Amino acid sequence: MQKQTDVLIIGGGFSGITTAQKLAKKGVNITLVDRKDYFEVTFAVLRNVTAPEALGNQSRKLYRDFVGGDFVQGTIESMNNKEAKLANGDVICFKQAVIASGSRYPSLPLAKSNSQFDYVGRNQEMLDEHASLAAANSVLVIGGGGVGVELAGEIASAFPNKEITLAHSGDALLDSMKPKAQRKALEQLTAKGVKVKLNRRFTLNIKSEQKNEGGQYRCLNTNETIKADRVYTCVGMVPNTEFLRAQMLDVLDDKGLIKVDSFMKVKGFDNLYALGDCADLDDHKHGYLASVQGGMLADSILRKAQGKKIKPYKTPPVAIITPTGTDSGVAQMPFGVFTAKFLINLKQKDFGISNMYKMFGSEPDKLTERA
Ligand SMILES: Cc1cc2nc3c(=O)[nH]c(=O)nc-3n(C[C@H](O)[C@H](O)[C@H](O)COP(=O)(O)OP(=O)(O)OC[C@H]3O[C@@H](n4cnc5c(N)ncnc54)[C@H](O)[C@@H]3O)c2cc1C
């Protein structure tokens, strides 16, 4: 099948949906393609695993229930500056394309699913993960960045009797945050009983696996070993840009990020844009930055069509809130680092779910609406 659209949007994450909704509202002919049939507020997935009853399936919503314009569920396999080919052989021809294909964590499917592309399957994946976690007595979290710190804290709050170890290769947690935030996060996790091991690089001890001794992890620099019932590897985020390799390899940098200019234009092309986690626009990869970029890109596309001047993108002031459990966390605001509950609650309340769907002109599904 061949389809024609004015603006093709590849990826319905924070950036792609923000662009899609704004353009569709203004009557632009858009087609959104995503391999999933649902949008998911990633911020909520860790709580979803540790306490599924708290938010249920409210972080997820079927695209067809709220996205303006056309939606096609499918995986883009290759593209050039005129057309994109899907895994089922369908081709979508476009005038302009927005690449918003984001990122994934190959070793941590609970963060962004690598296989459950339908709503019901994803809900079940989260429930299954919760059941495995609940059954474990000991947990090893590898990686002390934002995801690892938050996960260790969430597990400690939900299951205070589990033995939890958080191992990090650096000499402070939350590498990209300020020293006060790093210190406070360490204090808060330690107070919850999490054993934090810094300057440790743990890998699966293959030898022990061969001897059928179970999942034993060995530290490459200290040689110590840890055996845990459940291991979460919270490192190794990769951009979803493999589909550009065949015909557009030159647009990728050595990390696989799409090279763009300050107008989010893919370098060397006038009708292709890229933003969010898959582009080299911002060093920090955050959902809220991705939505700011998405809104701005939609405005630029609309202004360009009217022959109006377009402003370059400038990173807005960055605020990062990292909970370390249900009752603590660190908030790094442009004006300082804080641990005050009312700031942490900006994220904790419902993990941005209502705000995000409001921004998309919609609302979350009711807790009991879908299985
Ligand atoms: C556990 C966790 C907690 C987080 N918490 C926060 C937070 O509190 N605040 C914050 O700002 N950020 C947070 N982040 C980061 C945030 O989730 C990302 O920065 C954000 O998801 C990036 O949005 P995006 O639109 O660029 O891409 P994504 O959200 O990754 O969306 C990309 C979309 O493209 C689709 N796709 C990919 N490849 C293809 C293809 N070939 N064909 C078709 N479709 C494709 C995917 O299915 C996906 O729907 C968190 C991340 C994680 C993992």
PDBQT file of the ligand as one rigid body, heavy atoms in Angstrom, charges set to zero:
ROOT
HETATM    1  C1  LIG A 401      11.905   5.462  33.856  1.00  0.00    +0.000 C 
HETATM    2  C2  LIG A 401      12.063   6.799  33.203  1.00  0.00    +0.000 A 
HETATM    3  C3  LIG A 401      11.662   7.943  33.900  1.00  0.00    +0.000 A 
HETATM    4  C4  LIG A 401      11.776   9.186  33.300  1.00  0.00    +0.000 A 
HETATM    5  N1  LIG A 401      11.376  10.288  33.993  1.00  0.00    +0.000 NA
HETATM    6  C5  LIG A 401      11.431  11.501  33.409  1.00  0.00    +0.000 A 
HETATM    7  C6  LIG A 401      10.947  12.658  34.085  1.00  0.00    +0.000 A 
HETATM    8  O1  LIG A 401      10.492  12.591  35.224  1.00  0.00    +0.000 OA
HETATM    9  N2  LIG A 401      10.988  13.851  33.451  1.00  0.00    +0.000 N 
HETATM   10  C7  LIG A 401      11.471  13.966  32.185  1.00  0.00    +0.000 A 
HETATM   11  O2  LIG A 401      11.458  15.080  31.650  1.00  0.00    +0.000 OA
HETATM   12  N3  LIG A 401      11.954  12.893  31.508  1.00  0.00    +0.000 NA
HETATM   13  C8  LIG A 401      11.950  11.666  32.080  1.00  0.00    +0.000 A 
HETATM   14  N4  LIG A 401      12.421  10.560  31.402  1.00  0.00    +0.000 N 
HETATM   15  C9  LIG A 401      12.991  10.724  30.042  1.00  0.00    +0.000 C 
HETATM   16  C10 LIG A 401      11.896  10.731  28.977  1.00  0.00    +0.000 C 
HETATM   17  O3  LIG A 401      11.087   9.596  29.097  1.00  0.00    +0.000 OA
HETATM   18  C11 LIG A 401      12.479  10.795  27.572  1.00  0.00    +0.000 C 
HETATM   19  O4  LIG A 401      13.342  11.886  27.480  1.00  0.00    +0.000 OA
HETATM   20  C12 LIG A 401      11.369  10.901  26.547  1.00  0.00    +0.000 C 
HETATM   21  O5  LIG A 401      10.694   9.661  26.472  1.00  0.00    +0.000 OA
HETATM   22  C13 LIG A 401      11.842  11.302  25.167  1.00  0.00    +0.000 C 
HETATM   23  O6  LIG A 401      10.724  11.533  24.363  1.00  0.00    +0.000 OA
HETATM   24  P1  LIG A 401      10.805  11.340  22.783  1.00  0.00    +0.000 P 
HETATM   25  O7  LIG A 401       9.525  11.877  22.235  1.00  0.00    +0.000 OA
HETATM   26  O8  LIG A 401      12.061  11.893  22.243  1.00  0.00    +0.000 OA
HETATM   27  O9  LIG A 401      10.895   9.766  22.526  1.00  0.00    +0.000 OA
HETATM   28  P2  LIG A 401      10.182   8.490  23.137  1.00  0.00    +0.000 P 
HETATM   29  O10 LIG A 401       9.365   8.835  24.313  1.00  0.00    +0.000 OA
HETATM   30  O11 LIG A 401      11.236   7.463  23.260  1.00  0.00    +0.000 OA
HETATM   31  O12 LIG A 401       9.167   8.051  21.981  1.00  0.00    +0.000 OA
HETATM   32  C14 LIG A 401       9.610   7.566  20.750  1.00  0.00    +0.000 C 
HETATM   33  C15 LIG A 401       8.480   6.834  20.051  1.00  0.00    +0.000 C 
HETATM   34  O13 LIG A 401       8.922   6.405  18.761  1.00  0.00    +0.000 OA
HETATM   35  C16 LIG A 401       8.461   5.090  18.500  1.00  0.00    +0.000 C 
HETATM   36  N5  LIG A 401       9.399   4.477  17.556  1.00  0.00    +0.000 N 
HETATM   37  C17 LIG A 401      10.722   4.271  17.714  1.00  0.00    +0.000 A 
HETATM   38  N6  LIG A 401      11.263   3.732  16.604  1.00  0.00    +0.000 NA
HETATM   39  C18 LIG A 401      10.250   3.581  15.712  1.00  0.00    +0.000 A 
HETATM   40  C19 LIG A 401      10.169   3.078  14.387  1.00  0.00    +0.000 A 
HETATM   41  N7  LIG A 401      11.253   2.625  13.731  1.00  0.00    +0.000 N 
HETATM   42  N8  LIG A 401       8.955   3.050  13.769  1.00  0.00    +0.000 NA
HETATM   43  C20 LIG A 401       7.848   3.505  14.412  1.00  0.00    +0.000 A 
HETATM   44  N9  LIG A 401       7.877   4.000  15.677  1.00  0.00    +0.000 NA
HETATM   45  C21 LIG A 401       9.062   4.048  16.317  1.00  0.00    +0.000 A 
HETATM   46  C22 LIG A 401       8.452   4.427  19.879  1.00  0.00    +0.000 C 
HETATM   47  O14 LIG A 401       7.538   3.345  19.928  1.00  0.00    +0.000 OA
HETATM   48  C23 LIG A 401       8.017   5.594  20.795  1.00  0.00    +0.000 C 
HETATM   49  O15 LIG A 401       6.615   5.634  20.965  1.00  0.00    +0.000 OA
HETATM   50  C24 LIG A 401      12.313   9.296  31.986  1.00  0.00    +0.000 A 
HETATM   51  C25 LIG A 401      12.722   8.146  31.297  1.00  0.00    +0.000 A 
HETATM   52  C26 LIG A 401      12.587   6.900  31.901  1.00  0.00    +0.000 A 
HETATM   53  C27 LIG A 401      13.015   5.675  31.142  1.00  0.00    +0.000 C 
ENDROOT
TORSDOF 0
